[in-house]
Amino acid sequence: MEIDHSFTVLLVEDSMSLGALYTEYLRAEGAKVTHVNHGEDALAEMERWQPDLLVLDIKLPDMSGMDILQKVQSNYTDITVIMITAHGTIDLAVESMKSGAFDFLVKPFDAKRLSITVRNALKQRQLVNLVAKYEQSLPKANYKGFVGESLSMQAVYKTIDCVANSKASVFIVGESGTGKEVCAHAIHHAGNRRDNAFVALNCASIPKDLIESEIFGHTKGAFTGAVANRDGAASRADGGTLFLDEICEMDLELQSKLLRFIQTGIFQKVGGTKEERVDVRFVSATNRIPWEEVKHGRFREDLFYRLHVIPIELPPLRMRGKDITLLANKLLKEYNNEEGKQFKSLSSDTKKILQSYDWPGNVRQLQNIIRQVVVLNSSDIVEASMLPPQLTSTLSRTSLVQPLIGVQSTAEDNRGLTDVVSCLSSEDGKEDTGLYQTEASLSCSGEDDKIIPLWLSEKHTIEAAIKQCDGNVPKAAALLDISASTIYRKRQSWEEQQKVTS
Ligand SMILES: Nc1ncnc2c1ncn2[C@@H]1O[C@H](COP(=O)(O)OP(=O)(O)OP(=O)(O)O)[C@@H](O)[C@H]1O
C-alpha cells in the first residue's frame, strides 16, 4: 500500500532541542509539523485543527500526556496518537496503548525508529479509512431506527442523509405502518438540529377545535378551559423539527394559518396579540395521495407546494423483498426476550408465507403477527401452523380478512372484540382461537346466503369495533391494525357510497 506523503503532525515535546530534532526527522518523512512544548498549547491547537498524527511526550511541564490522550480519545477520535516515553515511564506508555494510543517510542530514538512507527501509523489510518469507505458502500441493514436492506430502503436512507442538514421541508408519503414516523425521527436525528426538540403532532387524532392551540399555543382565557398561557408545538420545536403527521386531515381554515406560519416563521398564540418568531424545520406525512387531496379541494395547493419540497416515498412492505424476513427475525428476537420465550428461528415454510403475504398493515402488522406468535406459542422454531389464518388462507391474500387484535390490546379489549366476532371459522374446521374475523363471519347476522358489498362488510366490522371501544376511534383503529385516519377517511367514503346508493 502506498503511503500518503502529505500528512500533518502535531508534536508535543517540552525539550526545545529534542523537538527540533524530531521535527527534522518527521519532515524527512514528508510531514507538515507543528511543534508545541506545553499540553495547554497542544489542546488549543487541536481546537483549531486536527492533525493526522499526534506525537506526544508523556511528561509535560503543565500536564500529563495521559490526560491529553484521554481528551483526544473522547473528542478527536480520528487522530492517531504516538506516545514518547523515557525508560522510567515505559509502564505508563504500555498503559497508554491500552487507552487507545497507536504505539510508543522510547527515548532516545533515531530517525529510522521514528520512520517505522510513523509509517505503520499511517498504514493503519489508511486501512481504517478504506474499511469505513467500504462499509458506506455496502447496503445498510440498520439505519436510524429502520431495519431493511432492500434497494428501495437504501434509496430512502440516502435521501435522509442528503436532506438531514438542510432546512428544506420534507413530505413523507406511504401506506399506514410503513415507517413514516420512523423516517421523520431519522431526518431529525441525522441532521444538525438533533440537539433541539423533535415535536410530533398527529393532525388526525387531535379534535378540530383544539388543533390550532396545539400548534400555536394559547393565552390564558382564550377559550373555556384555557386556565393558563400555554406554548404550542411551534414554540417547543424552535431550533428543531416540527413533524405534522396525517397532514391531509387538517382543517382547511387552519391550513391557511399554517401556510402563513411556514412562509414567515411568525405566529400568534390563540387569543394572543403578540407575534412570535421561531426557526422550525417542517416534516409532514400522509398515507393519502396528497395530489388527489389537492384535486378534491381538501388540501390547499399553495400549502402542498410549501411542504412538498423534498418528497420521500416509503415503499409498502410487500415491495421490500427479503426485508420481510429480516424484520421478522429481528422482531422475533426482541419479543422473545420480552416474553421470556425460546424461539430461535423461522421455519422455511414460515419464511415463504411471510414473503408472499400482502401486508396491508405493513411493518405494524408484521409486528403484531410476530408478537401474537410469540405470546400464543412455545417452541424454538416458528412453524407455519403458528401463523394466523389470514396469512395462510388464499382468501386472506385478497385482504378480505382484517386482524381484530392489536399489540396494544388488553384482555378487556379482547373480550369485547370476541363478541364482535362471535361466529368465527377456521380453515381446518378446528375450533377457532377467536382472534380473527374471517370473511365468513361477516355474514353472521343471519344473512348467510346474502353477499353484501365489500365496503359494507368492512363498514360493519369497523363500526362494531368502534362500538366495542365505546366510540374511541383511535383505540378501535389500533385494535383493527389500521390508523385512525384510515377510519375517518373510510367514513367519508361510506357517506359518499350511501349517497350514491340511496
Ligand atoms: N423499516 C422498519 N424497521 C423497523 N421498524 C419499523 C420500520 N418501519 C416501521 N417500523 C415500526 O413499525 C411501526 C409503525 O411505524 P410508523 O408509526 O413510523 O408508521 P407510519 O407510516 O407513520 O404509520 P401511520 O400512517 O399509521 O401513522 C413502529 O413501531 C415503527 O417503529
The ligand as an ORCA input file, in Angstrom:
! r2SCAN-3c Opt
* xyz 0 1
  N     -38.182     -0.370      8.484
  C     -38.566     -0.505      9.766
  N     -37.762     -1.146     10.625
  C     -38.119     -1.331     11.911
  N     -39.287     -0.904     12.435
  C     -40.116     -0.246     11.624
  C     -39.807      0.001     10.255
  N     -40.833      0.660      9.701
  C     -41.744      0.830     10.666
  N     -41.329      0.297     11.826
  C     -42.093      0.212     13.080
  O     -43.450     -0.017     12.691
  C     -44.332      0.736     13.489
  C     -45.127      1.675     12.593
  O     -44.254      2.661     12.087
  P     -44.710      4.193     11.930
  O     -45.603      4.610     13.060
  O     -43.491      5.006     11.700
  O     -45.571      4.047     10.609
  P     -46.445      5.161      9.871
  O     -46.190      5.005      8.421
  O     -46.176      6.507     10.483
  O     -47.927      4.666     10.225
  P     -49.313      5.527     10.238
  O     -49.516      6.084      8.859
  O     -50.337      4.503     10.568
  O     -49.153      6.577     11.282
  C     -43.490      1.454     14.513
  O     -43.438      0.677     15.697
  C     -42.107      1.508     13.871
  O     -41.088      1.543     14.840
*
